[in-house]
Amino acid sequence: MESAQAKPDFVECLDRHRGILFGVARAYCRDVSQREDLVSETIAQLWRAYPRYDGRASIATWIYRIALNVAISFYRTEQRRKSRVVSAEASLVESIPSPETNSERDDRLDLVYEIVERLDPLDRALMLLYLDDNPYATIADVLGISVTNVATKIGRVKERLKREIVAPLANERQTHGTR
């Protein structure tokens, strides 16, 4: 934990924990420009909240809390906007794969993110924290739920993932006769 007396430098904290910002943005936004917007908005919110950071939680936990709250709010706003207006041009653009999809990202990671994108905002935040190897106590602290609730929710999401990934893959292997 960071000391309450020695507040860390804001820019240094951002640099050290930028993976949190980009991981949260990736989990909540498929579009690169939206991710950039979300990261920018998160940094602005972190900057506004930084004077109130008191060191009771680690800086990483504090950043996760703010980043997840901003992402969930951003996601909800974006969903409301999308439900009201869908132009023909937007749907055409979405059907064209971006140049980075095939060459720059691992297919397995894409599959995980696709499934995580379908989770509700709380479960998405939970899995993001879990996939970043945070201990259950940290996840509980960031999300404001009990450690037992974290374990239960992770178990349920894992079961869902098994149903959505493992079972179809097994069926596909049986159909194609591969092992």
Backbone as CSV, one residue per row, in Angstrom:
resi,resn,N_x,N_y,N_z,CA_x,CA_y,CA_z,C_x,C_y,C_z
1,MET,0.834,-1.195,0.000,0.000,0.000,0.000,0.867,1.243,0.000
2,GLU,0.369,2.268,-0.620,1.070,3.540,-0.655,0.874,4.234,0.699
3,SER,1.849,4.932,1.118,1.786,5.638,2.399,0.917,6.880,2.267
4,ALA,0.145,7.171,3.326,-0.706,8.359,3.318,0.146,9.626,3.349
5,GLN,1.377,9.560,3.950,2.234,10.740,4.037,2.921,11.038,2.708
6,ALA,3.371,10.031,1.991,4.115,10.226,0.755,3.223,9.917,-0.439
7,LYS,2.484,10.913,-0.882,1.603,10.733,-2.037,2.473,10.584,-3.276
8,PRO,2.249,9.513,-4.044,3.074,9.309,-5.235,2.777,10.354,-6.307
9,ASP,3.753,10.602,-7.159,3.612,11.545,-8.266,2.547,11.029,-9.237
10,PHE,1.643,11.904,-9.657,0.523,11.507,-10.513,0.996,10.899,-11.830
11,VAL,1.908,11.560,-12.511,2.380,11.071,-13.810,3.095,9.733,-13.639
12,GLU,3.876,9.606,-12.597,4.575,8.344,-12.320,3.563,7.213,-12.084
13,CYS,2.492,7.514,-11.333,1.439,6.518,-11.089,0.764,6.104,-12.387
14,LEU,0.458,7.072,-13.242,-0.163,6.757,-14.529,0.755,5.869,-15.363
15,ASP,2.027,6.217,-15.376,2.966,5.444,-16.171,3.098,4.014,-15.640
16,ARG,3.198,3.880,-14.345,3.372,2.562,-13.725,2.125,1.695,-13.891
17,HIS,0.939,2.294,-13.901,-0.312,1.530,-13.933,-1.103,1.742,-15.223
18,ARG,-0.432,2.144,-16.295,-1.143,2.376,-17.558,-1.806,1.112,-18.086
19,GLY,-1.267,-0.052,-17.730,-1.876,-1.309,-18.153,-3.302,-1.444,-17.648
20,ILE,-3.565,-0.919,-16.462,-4.921,-0.938,-15.916,-5.850,-0.134,-16.823
21,LEU,-5.414,1.061,-17.191,-6.253,1.936,-18.013,-6.569,1.293,-19.358
22,PHE,-5.544,0.742,-20.000,-5.750,0.156,-21.323,-6.499,-1.168,-21.239
23,GLY,-6.278,-1.924,-20.169,-7.015,-3.172,-19.989,-8.498,-2.930,-19.781
24,VAL,-8.819,-1.964,-18.966,-10.228,-1.620,-18.727,-10.851,-1.106,-20.027
25,ALA,-10.139,-0.239,-20.719,-10.674,0.303,-21.979,-10.902,-0.813,-22.993
26,ARG,-9.997,-1.758,-23.062,-10.139,-2.868,-24.017,-11.339,-3.742,-23.666
27,ALA,-11.581,-3.907,-22.385,-12.703,-4.743,-21.958,-14.058,-4.085,-22.221
28,TYR,-14.098,-2.762,-22.279,-15.370,-2.069,-22.432,-15.589,-1.462,-23.816
29,CYS,-14.549,-1.363,-24.634,-14.695,-0.742,-25.950,-13.990,-1.579,-27.002
30,ARG,-14.710,-1.923,-28.031,-14.122,-2.684,-29.140,-13.406,-1.740,-30.105
31,ASP,-13.962,-0.589,-30.340,-13.431,0.379,-31.288,-12.213,1.107,-30.708
32,VAL,-11.142,1.201,-31.488,-9.896,1.817,-31.031,-10.104,3.275,-30.624
33,SER,-10.855,4.033,-31.420,-11.047,5.450,-31.087,-11.859,5.600,-29.801
34,GLN,-12.823,4.706,-29.578,-13.576,4.749,-28.313,-12.662,4.412,-27.131
35,ARG,-11.766,3.448,-27.318,-10.812,3.110,-26.254,-9.965,4.312,-25.904
36,GLU,-9.491,5.012,-26.934,-8.678,6.206,-26.689,-9.482,7.254,-25.930
37,ASP,-10.736,7.447,-26.326,-11.606,8.395,-25.625,-11.792,7.980,-24.166
38,LEU,-12.020,6.692,-23.954,-12.230,6.195,-22.591,-10.981,6.370,-21.740
39,VAL,-9.817,6.066,-22.293,-8.567,6.257,-21.540,-8.393,7.734,-21.198
40,SER,-8.664,8.610,-22.162,-8.545,10.057,-21.910,-9.508,10.517,-20.819
41,GLU,-10.746,10.048,-20.895,-11.737,10.410,-19.876,-11.328,9.875,-18.506
42,THR,-10.787,8.675,-18.474,-10.346,8.081,-17.206,-9.204,8.898,-16.604
43,ILE,-8.252,9.280,-17.439,-7.129,10.097,-16.948,-7.649,11.420,-16.397
44,ALA,-8.612,12.025,-17.093,-9.186,13.286,-16.598,-9.856,13.076,-15.245
45,GLN,-10.609,11.986,-15.098,-11.272,11.716,-13.824,-10.247,11.414,-12.718
46,LEU,-9.187,10.681,-13.065,-8.128,10.406,-12.085,-7.477,11.712,-11.629
47,TRP,-7.225,12.607,-12.579,-6.607,13.896,-12.255,-7.506,14.708,-11.316
48,ARG,-8.815,14.707,-11.609,-9.752,15.441,-10.743,-9.811,14.844,-9.339
49,ALA,-9.725,13.523,-9.256,-9.854,12.847,-7.964,-8.537,12.768,-7.202
50,TYR,-7.422,12.968,-7.884,-6.112,12.768,-7.260,-5.891,13.574,-5.976
51,PRO,-6.324,14.810,-5.890,-6.125,15.547,-4.638,-6.809,14.882,-3.426
52,ARG,-7.825,14.070,-3.684,-8.548,13.399,-2.598,-7.996,12.007,-2.289
53,TYR,-7.000,11.542,-3.081,-6.417,10.229,-2.813,-5.723,10.286,-1.450
54,ASP,-6.151,9.405,-0.546,-5.636,9.464,0.820,-4.718,8.304,1.202
55,GLY,-4.468,7.392,0.298,-3.539,6.303,0.576,-4.120,5.150,1.374
56,ARG,-5.418,5.185,1.700,-6.009,4.057,2.450,-6.027,2.791,1.616
57,ALA,-6.228,2.919,0.326,-6.157,1.782,-0.602,-4.890,1.965,-1.432
58,SER,-4.392,0.879,-1.998,-3.215,1.012,-2.860,-3.581,1.886,-4.051
59,ILE,-2.576,2.475,-4.644,-2.830,3.336,-5.800,-3.444,2.533,-6.936
60,ALA,-3.027,1.268,-7.095,-3.597,0.424,-8.158,-5.086,0.181,-7.914
61,THR,-5.465,-0.089,-6.682,-6.878,-0.298,-6.353,-7.673,0.968,-6.627
62,TRP,-7.133,2.098,-6.237,-7.785,3.390,-6.461,-7.974,3.645,-7.954
63,ILE,-6.934,3.364,-8.754,-7.016,3.558,-10.207,-8.054,2.615,-10.798
64,TYR,-8.055,1.343,-10.364,-9.061,0.397,-10.851,-10.471,0.897,-10.565
65,ARG,-10.710,1.354,-9.351,-12.056,1.828,-8.982,-12.522,2.923,-9.924
66,ILE,-11.670,3.911,-10.105,-12.056,5.042,-10.947,-12.186,4.602,-12.402
67,ALA,-11.225,3.830,-12.890,-11.267,3.390,-14.293,-12.520,2.558,-14.570
68,LEU,-12.873,1.681,-13.662,-14.064,0.853,-13.866,-15.338,1.682,-13.799
69,ASN,-15.406,2.615,-12.868,-16.588,3.478,-12.788,-16.747,4.317,-14.051
70,VAL,-15.651,4.874,-14.535,-15.704,5.664,-15.769,-16.099,4.767,-16.940
71,ALA,-15.516,3.575,-17.020,-15.808,2.658,-18.129,-17.270,2.224,-18.129
72,ILE,-17.786,1.897,-16.969,-19.180,1.467,-16.885,-20.107,2.609,-17.299
73,SER,-19.810,3.806,-16.834,-20.614,4.971,-17.221,-20.498,5.217,-18.722
74,PHE,-19.300,5.145,-19.253,-19.049,5.327,-20.687,-19.808,4.276,-21.489
75,TYR,-19.729,3.036,-21.051,-20.395,1.915,-21.722,-21.916,2.118,-21.745
76,ARG,-22.484,2.485,-20.609,-23.935,2.705,-20.544,-24.367,3.843,-21.454
77,THR,-23.606,4.930,-21.444,-23.914,6.065,-22.308,-23.835,5.649,-23.769
78,GLU,-22.800,4.893,-24.101,-22.614,4.432,-25.484,-23.747,3.491,-25.898
79,GLN,-24.193,2.622,-25.016,-25.286,1.701,-25.328,-26.589,2.462,-25.569
80,ARG,-26.845,3.478,-24.762,-28.044,4.296,-24.966,-27.971,5.021,-26.308
81,ARG,-26.810,5.561,-26.623,-26.632,6.267,-27.888,-26.827,5.311,-29.062
82,LYS,-26.236,4.134,-28.992,-26.352,3.151,-30.079,-27.791,2.683,-30.255
83,SER,-28.531,2.562,-29.171,-29.902,2.074,-29.287,-30.813,3.107,-29.952
84,ARG,-30.425,4.375,-29.916,-31.231,5.423,-30.533,-30.902,5.646,-31.999
85,VAL,-29.607,5.544,-32.372,-29.201,5.865,-33.729,-28.224,4.812,-34.243
86,VAL,-28.592,4.187,-35.347,-27.662,3.297,-36.045,-27.761,3.646,-37.520
87,SER,-26.729,4.305,-38.012,-26.748,4.701,-39.420,-26.280,3.540,-40.283
88,ALA,-26.657,3.567,-41.533,-26.219,2.538,-42.477,-24.708,2.575,-42.606
89,GLU,-24.140,3.765,-42.601,-22.690,3.895,-42.721,-21.987,3.242,-41.537
90,ALA,-22.496,3.434,-40.339,-21.883,2.840,-39.151,-21.922,1.325,-39.219
91,SER,-23.030,0.765,-39.673,-23.117,-0.682,-39.742,-22.187,-1.238,-40.805
92,LEU,-21.964,-0.486,-41.894,-21.013,-0.916,-42.913,-19.588,-0.880,-42.373
93,VAL,-19.249,0.171,-41.659,-17.910,0.290,-41.090,-17.651,-0.827,-40.098
94,GLU,-18.639,-1.171,-39.263,-18.462,-2.237,-38.282,-18.248,-3.584,-38.934
95,SER,-18.771,-3.787,-40.143,-18.622,-5.079,-40.804,-17.255,-5.256,-41.449
96,ILE,-16.492,-4.175,-41.608,-15.160,-4.253,-42.191,-14.159,-4.424,-41.052
97,PRO,-13.384,-5.506,-41.062,-12.431,-5.703,-39.973,-11.342,-4.638,-40.005
98,SER,-10.934,-4.194,-38.829,-9.865,-3.206,-38.773,-8.543,-3.901,-39.106
99,PRO,-7.569,-3.161,-39.600,-6.325,-3.783,-40.021,-5.579,-4.483,-38.895
100,GLU,-5.785,-4.060,-37.658,-5.055,-4.672,-36.548,-5.639,-6.013,-36.123
101,THR,-6.879,-6.327,-36.500,-7.526,-7.509,-35.954,-6.793,-8.793,-36.274
102,ASN,-6.326,-8.978,-37.498,-5.702,-10.237,-37.867,-4.215,-10.270,-37.591
103,SER,-3.532,-9.180,-37.773,-2.082,-9.221,-37.726,-1.484,-8.860,-36.372
104,GLU,-2.166,-8.104,-35.552,-1.528,-7.584,-34.348,-2.010,-8.223,-33.052
105,ARG,-3.065,-8.997,-33.078,-3.595,-9.538,-31.829,-3.709,-11.046,-31.903
106,ASP,-3.525,-11.641,-30.780,-3.643,-13.088,-30.674,-5.118,-13.483,-30.700
107,ASP,-5.457,-14.482,-31.519,-6.853,-14.899,-31.669,-7.479,-15.353,-30.352
108,ARG,-6.695,-16.013,-29.533,-7.252,-16.488,-28.255,-7.618,-15.326,-27.346
109,LEU,-6.791,-14.304,-27.343,-7.100,-13.130,-26.541,-8.356,-12.449,-27.061
110,ASP,-8.495,-12.392,-28.367,-9.708,-11.819,-28.959,-10.946,-12.577,-28.509
111,LEU,-10.862,-13.898,-28.491,-11.995,-14.716,-28.074,-12.370,-14.418,-26.620
112,VAL,-11.371,-14.316,-25.761,-11.647,-13.997,-24.355,-12.329,-12.634,-24.258
113,TYR,-11.810,-11.640,-24.968,-12.415,-10.310,-24.909,-13.827,-10.296,-25.490
114,GLU,-14.064,-11.080,-26.532,-15.417,-11.154,-27.088,-16.405,-11.675,-26.053
115,ILE,-15.989,-12.675,-25.323,-16.874,-13.243,-24.300,-17.025,-12.270,-23.144
116,VAL,-15.939,-11.641,-22.738,-15.998,-10.674,-21.641,-16.905,-9.506,-22.022
117,GLU,-16.893,-9.105,-23.286,-17.757,-8.009,-23.747,-19.234,-8.326,-23.579
118,ARG,-19.591,-9.602,-23.596,-21.002,-9.989,-23.467,-21.467,-10.038,-22.010
119,LEU,-20.545,-9.942,-21.069,-20.928,-9.977,-19.656,-21.533,-8.642,-19.251
120,ASP,-22.333,-8.665,-18.187,-22.862,-7.399,-17.688,-21.707,-6.593,-17.092
121,PRO,-21.869,-5.292,-16.894,-20.756,-4.444,-16.471,-20.052,-4.907,-15.191
122,LEU,-20.778,-5.371,-14.183,-20.129,-5.812,-12.947,-19.301,-7.073,-13.182
123,ASP,-19.858,-8.053,-13.890,-19.106,-9.279,-14.172,-17.912,-8.992,-15.079
124,ARG,-18.068,-8.035,-15.977,-16.955,-7.648,-16.851,-15.814,-7.066,-16.017
125,ALA,-16.154,-6.183,-15.098,-15.136,-5.608,-14.210,-14.484,-6.707,-13.365
126,LEU,-15.306,-7.595,-12.851,-14.811,-8.708,-12.036,-13.804,-9.548,-12.818
127,MET,-14.145,-9.915,-14.047,-13.257,-10.762,-14.839,-12.003,-10.013,-15.266
128,LEU,-12.113,-8.732,-15.527,-10.931,-7.949,-15.861,-9.941,-7.970,-14.699
129,LEU,-10.447,-7.753,-13.512,-9.595,-7.794,-12.322,-9.014,-9.192,-12.112
130,TYR,-9.829,-10.207,-12.318,-9.394,-11.596,-12.156,-8.321,-11.954,-13.195
131,LEU,-8.540,-11.576,-14.443,-7.574,-11.877,-15.502,-6.263,-11.122,-15.312
132,ASP,-6.301,-10.033,-14.569,-5.079,-9.292,-14.233,-4.400,-9.857,-12.983
133,ASP,-4.842,-11.047,-12.550,-4.244,-11.762,-11.403,-4.350,-11.021,-10.073
134,ASN,-5.415,-10.272,-9.893,-5.629,-9.621,-8.609,-6.174,-10.634,-7.613
135,PRO,-5.735,-10.567,-6.370,-6.305,-11.461,-5.348,-7.775,-11.135,-5.100
136,TYR,-8.519,-12.141,-4.639,-9.951,-11.952,-4.386,-10.199,-10.769,-3.447
137,ALA,-9.350,-10.578,-2.464,-9.537,-9.470,-1.513,-9.449,-8.122,-2.231
138,THR,-8.526,-8.001,-3.160,-8.396,-6.756,-3.920,-9.618,-6.546,-4.811
139,ILE,-10.058,-7.616,-5.469,-11.245,-7.526,-6.325,-12.448,-7.084,-5.491
140,ALA,-12.602,-7.687,-4.332,-13.713,-7.331,-3.446,-13.630,-5.859,-3.045
141,ASP,-12.425,-5.403,-2.725,-12.219,-4.013,-2.316,-12.552,-3.047,-3.448
142,VAL,-12.088,-3.355,-4.666,-12.331,-2.479,-5.812,-13.819,-2.415,-6.137
143,LEU,-14.490,-3.576,-6.107,-15.891,-3.628,-6.516,-16.881,-3.364,-5.384
144,GLY,-16.389,-3.345,-4.163,-17.277,-3.085,-3.030,-18.194,-4.251,-2.707
145,ILE,-17.716,-5.477,-2.928,-18.486,-6.673,-2.585,-17.623,-7.556,-1.688
146,SER,-18.221,-8.590,-1.110,-17.470,-9.455,-0.203,-16.573,-10.412,-0.989
147,VAL,-15.549,-10.926,-0.318,-14.642,-11.892,-0.924,-15.422,-13.153,-1.326
148,THR,-16.372,-13.561,-0.494,-17.205,-14.726,-0.809,-18.008,-14.484,-2.082
149,ASN,-18.546,-13.282,-2.217,-19.308,-12.924,-3.407,-18.405,-12.940,-4.645
150,VAL,-17.163,-12.474,-4.490,-16.203,-12.512,-5.598,-15.999,-13.952,-6.055
151,ALA,-15.745,-14.848,-5.099,-15.501,-16.253,-5.428,-16.718,-16.873,-6.119
152,THR,-17.890,-16.577,-5.607,-19.119,-17.116,-6.202,-19.309,-16.617,-7.618
153,LYS,-19.148,-15.310,-7.818,-19.342,-14.725,-9.144,-18.306,-15.248,-10.139
154,ILE,-17.057,-15.381,-9.712,-16.019,-15.903,-10.601,-16.348,-17.339,-10.985
155,GLY,-16.805,-18.126,-10.036,-17.204,-19.502,-10.331,-18.316,-19.560,-11.354
156,ARG,-19.291,-18.694,-11.223,-20.413,-18.658,-12.173,-19.967,-18.233,-13.565
157,VAL,-19.087,-17.238,-13.621,-18.602,-16.784,-14.929,-17.750,-17.875,-15.574
158,LYS,-16.940,-18.568,-14.793,-16.138,-19.672,-15.337,-17.043,-20.760,-15.910
159,GLU,-18.111,-21.075,-15.227,-19.058,-22.072,-15.738,-19.675,-21.602,-17.056
160,ARG,-20.012,-20.333,-17.107,-20.568,-19.778,-18.353,-19.541,-19.872,-19.473
161,LEU,-18.288,-19.553,-19.166,-17.239,-19.630,-20.168,-17.063,-21.062,-20.666
162,LYS,-17.147,-22.015,-19.766,-17.048,-23.417,-20.172,-18.155,-23.763,-21.153
163,ARG,-19.360,-23.315,-20.841,-20.488,-23.599,-21.729,-20.309,-22.927,-23.083
164,GLU,-19.775,-21.709,-23.084,-19.679,-20.945,-24.326,-18.437,-21.248,-25.160
165,ILE,-17.380,-21.759,-24.527,-16.138,-22.011,-25.264,-15.834,-23.500,-25.362
166,VAL,-15.727,-24.143,-24.224,-15.247,-25.517,-24.191,-16.221,-26.477,-24.865
167,ALA,-17.486,-26.394,-24.542,-18.468,-27.315,-25.125,-18.548,-27.173,-26.647
168,PRO,-18.661,-25.965,-27.196,-18.686,-25.851,-28.662,-17.402,-26.363,-29.323
169,LEU,-16.243,-26.125,-28.696,-14.989,-26.622,-29.251,-14.960,-28.145,-29.269
170,ALA,-15.440,-28.760,-28.191,-15.485,-30.222,-28.124,-16.414,-30.774,-29.205
171,ASN,-17.554,-30.144,-29.384,-18.495,-30.568,-30.433,-17.875,-30.419,-31.820
172,GLU,-17.149,-29.325,-32.020,-16.511,-29.090,-33.310,-15.445,-30.145,-33.574
173,ARG,-14.679,-30.509,-32.565,-13.655,-31.528,-32.727,-14.275,-32.882,-33.057
174,GLN,-15.396,-33.201,-32.395,-16.063,-34.468,-32.678,-16.609,-34.470,-34.103
175,THR,-17.155,-33.364,-34.544,-17.739,-33.260,-35.869,-16.663,-33.432,-36.950
176,HIS,-15.485,-32.815,-36.691,-14.407,-32.854,-37.688,-13.450,-34.028,-37.458
177,GLY,-13.673,-34.821,-36.417,-12.848,-35.988,-36.150,-11.438,-35.686,-35.693
178,THR,-11.219,-34.478,-35.086,-9.894,-34.140,-34.570,-9.866,-34.303,-33.080
179,ARG,-8.671,-34.384,-32.558,-8.527,-34.539,-31.098,-8.098,-33.262,-30.458
